[in-house]
Amino acid sequence: MSAAVALVITIDGPAGAGKSTLARMLAQALGLALLDTGAIYRSVALLALEAGTSLDDAPALAALAGTMTLRFAFEGDVNRVFVNGRDVTALVRRPDISLATSQVSAHPGVRTALLNLQRQLGDVEPGVVVEGRDTGTVVFPHAAIKFFLTAGDEVRARRRVAEQQASGHDVDFAETLKEIRQRDERDSSRGTAPLKAADDAVVVDSSGRDLEDVLREMLKVVHAIQKPR
């Protein structure tokens, strides 16, 4: 990471905790760029499914990760994702991509291939908000401010169902809850970059809270530690 980056804020946590929405809200409130590392892994999963690549074929998946081009661009409140020049913002949020992403991200070779890409995308002025699962522990271990956002699994399942239904996908609550619990187990127990809070992260529980209230708490932390330039 270049010393030119004024401020790096990481937000890690499990699926459905509100990371994507809060990361966008925080980035916009502070005038910073937004790096969605989950969308990067989702993009690899999308390319793999489109190419018919087995999700167990670690070398092939790492090759996809190492050769794809990716950029983010805010359009209003949407942080759009472009992979190999194609807008995949809606595609990477499909339920089948969510399931495939957890398998793809478990391969150490994929994570290694994407590490430098994430750091390059995060090396921007005046700074960046980075969201994911290992951004404060692995990708940006020296980030100025780290958050770990969590919520109860049933709360997260309800949020995910609402999100998918709003996107036109018919999903079942019980199945979504099962998938979230399975993903939590996979992400927390994997040998490479497991999901966990960094030792110096501020843990924020969003259960039963309005996201605007959570944002206010996060902004207080940011302003108390380092004001953005």
N, C-alpha and C positions, 0 to 999 in steps of 0.2 A: 504493500500500500504506500502510495506517495505521501510525503509529508505535507503536500499541498492541500490535502483534504482537511477542511476546517472542522468538521464534526461528523462522526459516525455513530449512529444510534441503531442498536440491534433489538429486534423483537422476536423472541423465540416462543414456542409453545405448541401444544397439540392441535389437531384439526378441530375447527369449530369454536375456538376460543375467542374469535373476533380479530385475529391478527391482521387479516387483509384489510378490513374496514378501518381499524384503528391505525394501521401503518399509513394508509392513504390520508386519513384525517390529520395525523401527526405531521406527515411530510408537507401537506398543504399549509398547515398552520405555521410551520417554521420556514416555509419557502425552500425546502430541500428536495432532492431527487428521491425517487422510490425504487428500491430494488427488491423484487419479489422472487426470492430464491426458489420457493416452491413452484412457481410458474416455469422456472428453468428445468427442474426435474420433470414436471408435467410435460414439457415440450419434448424431452427425450422419450418419454412414454408414448406420446402421440406419434412421433416419428417411427418408433418401434412397431406400434400397432398398425400403422399405415403401410409399413414395409413388410409386415408379416414376420418380424424378427421375434424370436422366442424371448420371453422375459427372463429366462434362465441362462441365456447366452451372454455372459458377462463381457467377453471380448468384443462382440458385435455391438452391444449397447454402449460400451466405452468408446468405440469408434464413432458411433452416431453422436455421442456427446462431444467428442473432440473435434468434429468437423462442422457442426452446425454453427450458424451465425445467429445472433439474437440481440434485440434491442428493445427497450421500453420507451414509451412516449405517452405523456399525459394528454388526454383529449377530454376536457371538462373534468369530471370526477372519475373518469375511467383511465386506469393505467394500462394502456394497450400493449400487447405482446406480439412482436414480429419475429418469426423464425424463418431463416433463409429467405427473407424478404416478404413473407406471407403473414397476414394478420391472423393469429390463432387464438385471440383473446377468448372467444366463446368456446372454441373447441377444447382447450385445455381444462375447462371446468366441467366437462361431461363426467357423469358418475363412473363410467368405465375407465376413464383416465385417472380418476382419483384412486381406484383400486390398483391399477397398473403402476402408478407412481411409487407406491410403497414398496413394491417388489423391485422396481428399477433402482430406487435410491439405496437399497440394501447392499448393492454391489460396490465394493471398495474401488474398483477400477473406474466406475462411473463417477463416484464422488471425487476421485483424484483428477479425472479429466475436467470436471467442472469447477474445481477449486480456483484455478487461475482466472477462468472466465468471470466468476463471481467477483473476485477481487478487482479485475479490470473494470467491470461495470460499476463497481462501487467507488472507483477512484475519480471522483468528480467534485467540482466546486459548486456551491460553497460547502456542500456536505450531502449526506445521504441517510435515509432511513432504510434499514435492511430487515426484511422479515423472512422467517424460515424456521428451521428446527435446530440448526447447529451454528447459527451465525455468530453468536456471542462466545461459543466454546471453541470453534474451529476456524470459521471463515475470517472473522474479525475479532480475534481474541484480545486485541488491545483497543477495542472500541471505547470511546469516552463514556458512553452511557449504554447500559444493557438492561432490557426488560425481559421477564419471562411471564407470558400471559397465559392464564389457565382458567378453567371453569369446569363444573361438574359434567360428567359424560352425557347425562340426559339433557342437560341444557345445551350442550354442543350438538347433540343429535337433532334437537328441535330446530336449532338455528340452521343446520345443514339442510334439513328437510325444507324449511321455508325458502332458503336460498335456491335450492334445486327447483322447487315448484315455481318460484318467480321466474326461473329461466326456462320454464316449459317442460321440465322433466317430472315424470310421475314416479315418486319414490315413497317407500314405506318406512314409517318411523322405527319399527322394531328391527327391520333389516339394516337401517342406517345406524342405529345404536350398536348393533352387533358388529358392523364394519368399523365403526369408530373404536370400539374396544379392541378389536383385532389389530387395527393399525397402531393404537397406543402401545400394545404389547410388542409388535414388531419393531416399532421405532425406538422404544425404550430399551429393548434387549439386544439390538444388533451390535455386533462387535466394533464396527466402524462408526464413529461420530453418533453415538446414541442420543436420543432426545433427553435432555436434562438441562436444568438451569445452571448457568455459569455461577461460580462461587461469588462473584461480585454483581450478580444481576438483581434487579429490584423485581420481586415477584408480585404480580397484580392478578387478583381473582375477579373475573368479570361476571360471575354468576349472579343473576338477579339484579344486575345493574344496567342502567342506561349507558350506552357507549359514549355519549357526550360527557357523562360523569367520569368514566374511566379516562377519557382523553384529558379532562381537566387535571386529574391526578398525575398523569404522565407528563403533562406540560409543567406542572409544579416541580417535578423531579428534574426535568431538563433545565429549567431556569435556575434551579438551585445549584446544579452542578456546573453547567457551562452555557452561557448565552450564545446562540448562533451568531456568526459574524455576518 
